[in-house]
């Protein structure tokens, strides 16, 4: 059983995470690739759902991150290149570190265009009912990604870049060995 890599594409809403992760999976050189959207996992909760940025959502959020990490690890263990998109800040890196310690090549990439760009992109698109966004929420989440400490070198500024340009840059950097979580 061949293991392949997991690339976690993170950032605030409006950074291009989902689009870029989907394009990376679609264009993977591996014969098998998967794209896992973290947002899909929030919809699995049928009772007791708390908006992820609200007080009291901590246990729920950790459960979701754990489930996504385990799913991604299983795909990778079975030969898939996996591209995960979602708001996964350094505060949620623990399960990905465990996955890397299990021998999986895990990459952590944070997309961080300017705050204004993120707000324009996020508020200018269709929203899911279970995940209502407004400019203030986007700004608050964006600010959580402004000082990433040890992961600051994992940041890509996508301000002014077309999606294809960002995707190509990230793909090249992944192939050069960048963004490893450990």
Number of C-alpha atoms within 10 A of each C-alpha: 7 8 17 22 24 28 26 28 24 27 27 28 24 23 29 25 27 22 13 23 26 21 18 23 21 15 14 17 10 12 9 16 22 20 22 21 19 20 16 12 15 18 13 10 12 7 6 8 13 17 15 15 12 8 8 11 14 13 10 17 18 15 12 19 22 17 15 21 24 16 13 27 26 15 20 25 16 13 17 24 26 28 29 25 24 23 24 20 18 17 9 14 17 14 16 27 17 14 20 19 13 10 13 19 21 26 22 25 27 28 25 26 22 15 20 15 15 25 23 15 15 20 16 11 9 9 12 10 8 12 12 11 16 12 14 10 15 22 16 13 17 23 13 15 22 13 10 15 9 9 17 13 12 18 19 16 13 21 16 11 11 10 16 13 13 19 22 15 13 21 17 12 12 17 9 9 10 16 21 17 20 11
